[in-house]
Amino acid sequence: MDFMALEPSLYTVKSVFILDNDGNRLFSKYYDTELYPSMKEQKNFERNVFNKTHKADNEIAFVEGMTIVYKSSIDLVFYVVGSAQENELMLMVVLNCLFDSLSQILRKNVEKRCLLENLDGVFLVVDEIIDGGVILESDPQQVIQKVNYKADDNPLSEQSVAQVLQSAKEQIKWSILK
């Protein structure tokens, strides 16, 4: 029997992406550029994965020779992709770390609008967890501490006109007193 043993590799994660409930890409990061080199191929892969997973009640899928773990939240679906030989538990650790970190950053409001308003925080979190496909961190508390990102308590779009005017009035008063 002639078979080749696979060399162990630190390059565990092939890609991470977040889709909305309609399968539209909100965030994606591909670490293996040979796997899906063009945007068109990436979106086709994501569509295929979404079609196979959005109605399923599982946490794991095998699509196009890839191991995929995923998690839904309100109007989002989070995906972590590894090779067919990859340990599903390792991928699930990454997925849970990503979800828990974002949940803390977004103040437990893990939904599309909030995610899009804090997309820079999403990039920071993903970059802290994974670098070039290598898992760097799996503890959400460590990720939050390293990222040190805070979603705005009260973004301008959610402030009333009176709050904005009051804030401007206080800033003017302080600048006069100085």
N, C-alpha and C positions, 0 to 999 in steps of 0.2 A: 504494500500500500504506500503510495507516494503522495504525501501532502506536505505543505509548507506551513511551519508554525509562524504565526504572526508575531512580529516584534512588538513588545510593549511600548506604548507611546504616551507621553504627557499630553499630546494634542487630542484631547477628549472630545471637545465640543466643535462641531462643524458649523453650526449656525444657531442664532437666537432670533426669534421674531415674534412680534405681537400683532395680532389681527383684530379687527372689530367683528361684530356679530354677522356682518355681511361678507366677511372674508377679505376685506380691504386692509392693505398693509398700513400700519401706523408706525412701526419701528422694525428694522431688521439689521442684522450684522452677520455677515458670512466670513468665516475664518479660513475656509478652504477654497481658494479662488479657482482651483481646477474643477471643483465639484459642479458649480453652477456659475460659469464665468460671466454671463451677461445678465442684465436686469430682467430681460424677457424670460430667460430660463429660471431665474430665481422666482419670479412672480408665478410662472407656471407650476413650479414645485410647490409654492405656498398655496396656490389654488387647489392643487391635487391633495395636499395634506389637509387643508380645510374641509374639502368635500368628503374626505374619509373620516374626519374626526368630529365635525361640528354636531352631528346627531348621535354620536356614540357616547356612552356613559363610562368610558374607560379613562385611564391615565397614560396609557402606552399605545403606540401604533408602530407598525413597520410599513413604511412606504418607500418605494423606489430603492430598496436595499438599505434604507436608513432606519435607525432606531430613534423614535420621537416620543418624548414625554411632553404632556401638555396639561394645562389647567385653565378653567374658565372662571371669570369673575364678572358679574353683572353684564356688561356689553363688550368684554375683551376676552381674547384667548391667547395665552402665553405658550410659546413652544421652545423647546430646547432639543436640538438635533445632534445625534452622534452617529458613528458608523454602525454597521450591522453587528459588529463584534463588541460594541461598547457595552459597558455595565450600566444597566438601566437605573440602578440605585445611585450611581455617581451622577447621572444626568438629572435624576429626580432631586438630588441634593442641590444642584445648581438652580433648578427651577424653583424650588422652595425658597432658597436664599434670595433669588431675584424677586419673587412675589412678596416675601415678607419684608424685604428692604424697601420695595416700592410702596407697600402698604404703610410702612412707618413714615416715609417721606411724604406720601399723599394723605396722611392722617386718616388711614383706613378707608379712604374714598377712592378705591381702585376702579375707576370708570373712565370712559373715553375722554370726556371733556377735561377732566382733571389731569389725566395722563398727558394730553396734548399741550396743556398749559404749562406743564413741568417737564417737557421733553428733554431739556438739558440735564435735568436730574436723572432721567432714565439712562441717558448716555453715560453719565458719571458712574451710576450704579453698575451697569453692565461692564464697563471698563475696569471697575474695581474687582468684580467677580471673575472675569475671564480676560486673558490677554493672549491674543493670537491663537485661541483655541485651548489654551492651558488654563485649568482651574486654579485661581489664585486664592480665593476666599470662599468659605461656605457658611460663615457666621454672619447673619444679618446685622447684629449689633456692631461688629467690627466694620462692616461695609458702611453703615450709617456714620460711625465715628470717623472713618477715613474720608468719606465723601463730604461730610459736614455741610450738607445741603438742606436748606429749609424752604419749604413751599411758603409763599407769601401768606401771612395771616389773613390779610384782607386786600386782595388785589384791587387795583384801581377800578376795574370793570365791575366789581361788586360793591364799591363804595357809593354811598349816596352823594348827591351834589352837596348837601349840607356838610357831610363829613370832609369832603375835599376842600370846601371853602373854610371850614373850621381849621383844618390842618394848615392851609395857606396863611390864614390869619395869625395862627400861633407862630409860624415861621417868621412872618414879617415882624411880629411883636418882639421876638427874640433877637432878630437882627437889629432892631432899633435900640434895644436895651444894651447891646454890646458896645 
